Amino acid sequence: MSGWWAALTVYRDRRVLAMIFLGFSSGLPFGVLAEPLSAWLTDAGVSKTSIGLFALVSLPYALKFIWAPIMDAVPVPVLGGWLGKRRGWALTTQIMLLLSIFLMGGTNPYENLWLTGLFAVMVAFASASQDIVIDAYRVEILDDRQLAAGAATATLGWRLGQVGSAAGGLIIADLWSWSVVYSLLAGLVGVGIIAVLLNPEPEGADVTDARRHRTQHNVLDWLSRVFAAPVRELITRPGWITMVLFILLYKYGDAILSVMKIPFFKELGFSNSEIAEVAKIFGFNAIIAGGFLGGVVLARAGIMKGLLITGILMAASNLVFIVQARVGAEIGMLMVTIAVENITTGMGTTAFIAYLSSLCNQSFTATQYALLTSVMAFSRTVMTSGAGWVADQVSWSGFFVLTTLAAIPGLLVLLWMMKKSYSEPVPVSDSKAS
């Protein structure tokens, strides 16, 4: 018992606790672009097919690896000299995020859907850029033994931001206009800004940059170090193609479901406030419990077996939506549906974050984490953009069966990985660059 208690003391470290607030900052725009945006578009009379295509506004999450090397190697002008490389970029992206959310709220999707989409893309770009630096900050500021705890607290903060913005947005929308909703959500970016200003810059980051700049004899050498080296280090690992395929497919079924979840609830007859109170506020406890339960599963079973367990549970949980479709707009059943889905999603997310974090070489933290999560984001955006069209062609029950089947390829790839010598990820401390 004393061993478990000693392990829990890792959560008392200031650096670990800080991840809650930085996680909040990362999760906030995901809530902005999810339930409130889908409900706003539904209220404006936008078709399910178009709502599904709106998943493409999140494309910057899948492309952030393109500009991640710049943020990894070059401090932002002015703020970089004052706050350091990581915090300077973080504050810059947060200012961009605040402005883009506010501007999106000033549009009217009924009159100009393209303008709403443009500002939504700006929100996603600012958010994806913020994720690049915050993910790198998390990996660099924590010791190896704190990575799992950091992932858990960051996930807690991420859920607070995502759920708070989504639930708050839906509830406020039943009281005031959507422009008021997005103005208030823009103000919540201030939580992340304060967190960045109060927390320290990772030690040694600027020293590493100085050493790199002293060896940059020409532009080609600089480009090679900034862009090519992080990718080259990843693709020289055994089984890297299988690893990429797994990241692409692991949460695919869950991603398809998420795109059409709000249109499904609203079509059944649930109000924005009911969805917020049950799906977000009630569901928050379930998803947080699932996140910490996922950490326990990984601690006992290891990362790969933990991914398999949580992946199977995530796939099976989609079937509870079939029962919801048959029962209709019944609050009690909605609570069951959300509890089942959120617990399994929380477990799977914690497992997946731990896996991706363990793959990063600390010499290229921001770039490699951005690259890995970009692959995941491609699944969540481009590969799910047709979800609305599918939902228009089949019944809701048939749709949810398809989301369950969509999870199977990722599980099969995982089983293949577990049979190979590269079944366990390379520890961060063992992945030093030459």
C-alpha positions, 0 to 999 in steps of 0.5 A, a space after each residue: 500500500 505504501 508503494 501506491 501512496 508513494 506513486 500518488 505523490 507525483 501529483 503533488 509536483 507543481 510541474 505536474 499540477 500546471 498541466 491541468 491549466 495548460 491542458 484546459 487551454 488546449 481543450 477549450 478550442 476543441 469544445 468550441 469547434 465541436 458541440 456548440 458549432 454543430 448545434 449552431 449549424 443545426 439551428 441555422 438549418 445546415 444539412 447533416 452532410 454539410 455539418 459532416 463536411 465541417 469536420 474539414 475545418 479542423 484540417 490544421 490539426 492534421 497539418 501542424 507537422 508542417 510548421 512545427 519544426 519552425 516552432 521547435 527550433 526558432 523563438 518567436 520574435 519579441 516574446 521569445 526573448 522575454 518568455 523563452 521559446 516555449 512560452 513565447 510561442 504559447 502566448 502568441 498562439 493564445 492571442 491568435 486563438 482569442 481573436 479568431 474565436 471572437 471573430 467566428 462568433 460574429 458571423 452568421 452561418 445561415 447567410 454566409 456559411 463560408 465565412 463561418 467556416 473560414 474563421 473556424 479554420 483560423 480557430 483550428 490553426 491557432 489551436 493546433 499551433 498552441 498544441 505544438 508548443 504545449 505538448 512539447 512543453 509538457 514532455 520537456 518540463 517533466 521527468 520520465 517518471 512524471 510523464 504518465 502523471 502529466 498525461 493524466 493531469 493534462 487530460 483532466 485539464 483538457 477535458 475541463 476546457 473541452 467540456 466547459 466550453 462545450 457545455 457552457 456554450 450550449 447552455 448559454 445558447 438557450 439564453 442568449 445569442 451565439 455571438 454572446 456564446 463565442 465572445 464568452 468562450 474567447 474570454 476563457 482563453 485567458 486561463 491559458 494565458 495566465 498559466 503560461 505567464 506564471 509557469 517557468 520555461 523548461 531548463 536547457 531549451 535555450 542552451 540546446 538552441 544555441 548549440 544548434 545555431 552554432 553548427 548551422 553553417 548554411 541554409 541547407 544544414 539548418 533545414 536538414 536539422 529542423 525539418 528532416 532530422 525529426 522525421 528521419 529519426 522516426 522512420 528509421 525505427 523498426 515497424 514505423 509504417 505499422 506504427 503510423 497505420 495504428 495511430 491513423 486507425 486506433 480511434 477512427 470509429 470513435 471519431 466518426 461517432 463524435 462528428 454526428 453525435 450532436 445532430 443525432 441528439 437534436 434529431 431525437 428531440 433533446 434541447 441544447 441545455 439537456 445535451 449540455 447538462 447530460 452529455 457534457 456536465 454529467 458526462 464530465 465525471 464519467 470521462 475523467 473517471 475513465 481517464 484515471 481508470 485508463 492510467 490504472 489499466 496501463 500501469 497494470 497491463 503495460 501500454 500495448 495491452 492497455 491499448 488493446 483493452 481500452 480499444 475494444 471497450 471503445 468500439 463496443 460502447 458505440 453500440 449503446 447508441 443503438 439503444 438510445 435511437 430506439 428509446 428516443 429522447 429519454 433522459 435516463 437512457 441518455 445518461 446511460 449512453 453518455 456514461 458508457 461512451 465517456 468512460 471508455 473514451 476517457 480510458 482510450 484517450 489516456 492510453 493513446 496520449 501515453 503511447 504517443 508521448 513515449 514515442 517522442 525523442 526529446 531532441 525533437 519533442 515538438 516536431 515529433 509529437 506534432 507529427 504523430 498527432 497530425 496523423 491522428 488528426 487526419 483520421 479525425 478530420 479528413 477521414 470523418 468528413 463523409 460521416 454526415 453523408 453516411 448518416 443521411 443514407 442509413 438509419 441511425 442504428 445502421 450508422 452506429 453499427 458502422 462506427 463500431 466496425 470502423 474500429 476493428 482495423 485499428 485493433 487488428 493492427 495493434 494485435 500485429 504490433 504486439 506480435 512483433 519485436 517492436 511491440 513496446 514503444 521506445 522510451 524517451 530516455 533511450 531515443 537520443 538523437 545523434 
